[in-house]
Structure formats: C-alpha cells, structure tokens
Amino acid sequence: MFAWTDEDIRTAGKMWTSGATAQGIANHLGGGLTRNAVIGKMRRAGYERSQSIGLENSRLANRKKNPIQNLKMKGVNPAKAAEIIEKAKPKMPAVIETVPVGGLRLEDLERNQCRWPINNPAQSDNFRFCGAHVDVGRNYCCAHRAVAFTARQPSKKPPTPVIQRSSRDLWRIFA
C-alpha cells in the first residue's frame, strides 16, 4: 500500500491541476500507486481540474466531433469517409404517402398501416387513424414516429432520496 507524504500530495496536486492524467501521476510517483488511488486522493484533497482540461481536449472528444477525421485516422480515403457518413445519416422519406382524407377506421386498418390517432375519441363518434404505410414491425409512419419517439430530456427535479434503514429498524416495520 502506498503511503502518501505531503510532498507526494503537493506534486500530484500540481500535476493534476496542470492537466496530467491520473495514470501519468501514478507512474511518476511510483511505489505501486494506481490510477484510482490518485483520483481518490485528488478529490479528497480538494484539487479540481480547470474547465479547459478534460474531455473536450482529449482524443476521444475529437473523434466524436469529427467523424471524417476519425475515419481518415483509420486509413479511409476522405471522399469515401464523407460517403460512409452520408449513408449512415437517418433519412426521412422524400414523398409522404397520401392517405384517405379523414383517415381510416380501426376496422379498415391493415397490418402495415399507421395507427396514429387523428381525432379525439371522446369528442367524436367517427374516430380515425392515419393509415399511411409503415415499415414491418412498426406501428407508426415515419412522420408520426418522429413525433412519438423523441430523445429523453433530463429531469429538472432532483432525484427522490433513498431512505436508509438499518436492520434494527426492520423488526419494527415487520413486527
């Protein structure tokens, strides 16, 4: 086990705030020190990294930002890289299929037709569905899928706290 000295903590802290990696600090200090031990010590000692240091300057972030450059690093021709990325982009249909005006009744829907409700069943006796063509295994057409399935937004309210109970408290609950 590594014994931290005040000098080790100061050295690691300087390296940490200047942007050195935890593995680099561990290698520099030696003595069997691990990357996780450095991270833990820096957090407990109150050292923070500046905002300019971190993922935005790393190779991983650059790969995510520029997929063409990422493919070029793998040896793919730049023109071919642009073509690969263009093919990977999701495509909306150029022409949206025409459906009967007013939609279809539930009884008239076929297996490959959109089941998006057009009007409110509580306000109408003539409840209808979109009826446009859908892909196999789907319930909605492309246009209605884009409305129905959106990315989850982060919650604005804080998470519900978990109540910690000891085993001593359990006998009171179940008694």
Backbone torsions as a table, in degrees:
resi	resn	phi	psi	omega
1	MET	NA	138.9	-177.4
2	PHE	-81.3	131.6	176.6
3	ALA	-100.6	113.9	-178.9
4	TRP	-74.3	129.4	172.4
5	THR	-103.6	165.9	178.4
6	ASP	-60.7	-37.8	178.7
7	GLU	-64.7	-41.3	178.3
8	ASP	-61.8	-42.9	-178.9
9	ILE	-65.1	-42.2	178.5
10	ARG	-64.8	-44.4	179.7
11	THR	-62.3	-47.5	179.8
12	ALA	-63.1	-39.9	179.2
13	GLY	-62.6	-42.5	177.6
14	LYS	-63.2	-44.4	179.7
15	MET	-65.2	-40.4	-178.4
16	TRP	-62.1	-49.1	-178.9
17	THR	-71.2	-22.4	177.9
18	SER	-84.7	-5.8	173.6
19	GLY	107.3	5.5	178.2
20	ALA	-65.9	149.7	178.6
21	THR	-76.3	157.2	178.7
22	ALA	-62.7	-37.7	178.0
23	GLN	-65.6	-40.1	177.9
24	GLY	-63.3	-40.1	177.9
25	ILE	-65.6	-43.6	179.4
26	ALA	-60.9	-42.7	179.0
27	ASN	-65.8	-38.9	-179.3
28	HIS	-65.0	-44.2	-178.5
29	LEU	-77.2	-27.8	176.9
30	GLY	66.1	-158.0	177.0
31	GLY	70.9	23.9	179.5
32	GLY	77.2	16.3	-179.2
33	LEU	-70.7	138.4	-179.6
34	THR	-103.0	162.7	178.1
35	ARG	-59.3	-45.4	-179.0
36	ASN	-65.2	-33.5	177.5
37	ALA	-65.1	-39.7	178.3
38	VAL	-64.9	-45.8	-179.8
39	ILE	-60.1	-46.6	180.0
40	GLY	-61.5	-43.8	-178.7
41	LYS	-65.3	-40.9	-179.1
42	MET	-66.4	-37.8	178.4
43	ARG	-69.3	-45.1	179.8
44	ARG	-66.2	-33.0	-179.7
45	ALA	-79.1	-9.0	176.2
46	GLY	88.9	12.1	177.7
47	TYR	-77.2	138.9	177.8
48	GLU	-126.1	152.2	175.1
49	ARG	-87.5	149.7	176.7
50	SER	-73.5	161.1	-177.4
51	GLN	-65.5	-26.2	-177.9
52	SER	-75.7	-14.3	-179.3
53	ILE	-102.3	137.0	176.3
54	GLY	142.1	-150.4	-171.4
55	LEU	-62.0	-34.9	-176.6
56	GLU	-64.4	-21.7	178.7
57	ASN	-100.6	-1.7	-175.4
58	SER	-83.2	164.9	177.3
59	ARG	-64.8	-34.8	-179.9
60	LEU	-60.5	-45.6	-179.8
61	ALA	-65.0	-39.9	179.6
62	ASN	-65.2	-36.2	176.8
63	ARG	-63.6	-40.2	-179.2
64	LYS	-70.7	-33.8	-177.5
65	LYS	-74.5	-36.1	-173.4
66	ASN	-127.5	86.3	-177.2
67	PRO	-65.4	-28.7	178.3
68	ILE	-66.2	-43.8	177.6
69	GLN	-62.0	-39.5	178.9
70	ASN	-60.1	-43.6	179.2
71	LEU	-69.4	-34.3	177.6
72	LYS	-65.2	-35.9	178.2
73	MET	-65.2	-26.8	178.5
74	LYS	-84.8	1.1	176.1
75	GLY	93.5	14.9	179.7
76	VAL	-88.8	137.7	176.9
77	ASN	-57.0	136.3	-177.8
78	PRO	-56.5	-39.8	178.8
79	ALA	-65.3	-41.3	178.5
80	LYS	-66.8	-36.7	179.0
81	ALA	-61.8	-44.6	178.8
82	ALA	-62.8	-38.3	178.7
83	GLU	-65.9	-41.9	179.3
84	ILE	-62.7	-43.5	-178.4
85	ILE	-68.0	-38.5	178.6
86	GLU	-63.4	-39.5	178.6
87	LYS	-67.6	-30.1	-176.7
88	ALA	-78.2	-17.2	-178.9
89	LYS	-68.9	139.2	177.1
90	PRO	-67.5	141.7	-176.1
91	LYS	-117.7	136.3	173.1
92	MET	-91.6	148.9	-180.0
93	PRO	-64.5	141.6	-179.1
94	ALA	-70.3	-36.9	-179.1
95	VAL	-119.8	125.7	176.6
96	ILE	-88.3	129.4	-176.1
97	GLU	-61.3	141.3	177.4
98	THR	-83.4	140.9	178.7
99	VAL	-124.0	163.2	179.9
100	PRO	-57.3	138.1	178.8
101	VAL	-61.5	131.2	-178.8
102	GLY	90.8	-6.9	175.8
103	GLY	80.7	-168.4	-177.5
104	LEU	-120.3	150.0	173.4
105	ARG	-76.8	160.3	-179.3
106	LEU	-57.2	-39.6	-179.2
107	GLU	-65.8	-26.5	-176.9
108	ASP	-89.8	-10.8	-177.7
109	LEU	-69.1	136.9	173.7
110	GLU	-97.3	174.1	-176.8
111	ARG	-63.1	-31.6	-175.0
112	ASN	-104.2	32.6	-179.5
113	GLN	-121.0	148.7	-175.5
114	CYS	-65.3	134.6	-178.7
115	ARG	-104.4	26.5	178.9
116	TRP	-75.2	123.5	-179.7
117	PRO	-69.7	136.5	-177.6
118	ILE	-93.6	-40.7	-179.4
119	ASN	-125.4	174.6	-175.6
120	ASN	-88.0	123.4	-178.2
121	PRO	-66.0	-24.8	179.1
122	ALA	-73.6	-23.0	-176.5
123	GLN	-105.0	-2.3	-174.9
124	SER	-145.9	139.9	173.4
125	ASP	-83.9	-11.1	-175.7
126	ASN	-109.6	65.7	-175.7
127	PHE	-73.6	132.0	-175.3
128	ARG	-130.5	161.6	177.4
129	PHE	-122.7	161.7	-176.0
130	CYS	-56.4	-60.4	176.6
131	GLY	88.1	1.6	178.1
132	ALA	-69.2	161.7	-179.6
133	HIS	-65.4	140.4	177.1
134	VAL	-124.4	157.7	175.5
135	ASP	-72.4	159.1	-179.8
136	VAL	-58.7	132.0	178.2
137	GLY	83.2	5.0	-179.7
138	ARG	-109.4	156.9	177.5
139	ASN	-103.0	-23.7	-174.9
140	TYR	-123.2	155.4	174.2
141	CYS	-71.6	172.8	-177.6
142	CYS	-58.0	-43.8	-177.2
143	ALA	-64.7	-42.4	-178.5
144	HIS	-77.9	-27.7	174.2
145	ARG	-63.8	-38.1	179.9
146	ALA	-64.5	-30.8	178.8
147	VAL	-81.2	-40.6	-173.5
148	ALA	-74.0	-38.9	-173.6
149	PHE	-114.3	95.5	177.9
150	THR	-110.8	163.2	179.5
151	ALA	-66.2	142.9	-179.6
152	ARG	-70.3	130.1	178.9
153	GLN	-87.2	143.5	178.4
154	PRO	-63.5	142.7	-178.7
155	SER	-70.8	140.1	179.5
156	LYS	-88.8	-20.6	-179.9
157	LYS	-91.2	149.2	-177.9
158	PRO	-67.8	154.3	-179.9
159	PRO	-65.0	151.4	178.8
160	THR	-67.6	130.3	-178.9
161	PRO	-69.1	145.4	177.7
162	VAL	-90.7	128.5	-179.9
163	ILE	-83.6	121.9	179.7
164	GLN	-89.6	127.7	177.6
165	ARG	-125.9	141.7	177.3
166	SER	-90.2	167.6	179.7
167	SER	-65.8	-23.7	177.2
168	ARG	-65.8	-32.5	-178.9
169	ASP	-76.3	-24.1	-175.2
170	LEU	-64.8	-35.8	-179.2
171	TRP	-63.8	-30.2	178.0
172	ARG	-70.5	-36.2	-177.5
173	ILE	-70.2	-45.0	-173.8
174	PHE	-94.4	0.1	-177.6
175	ALA	-79.1	NA	NA
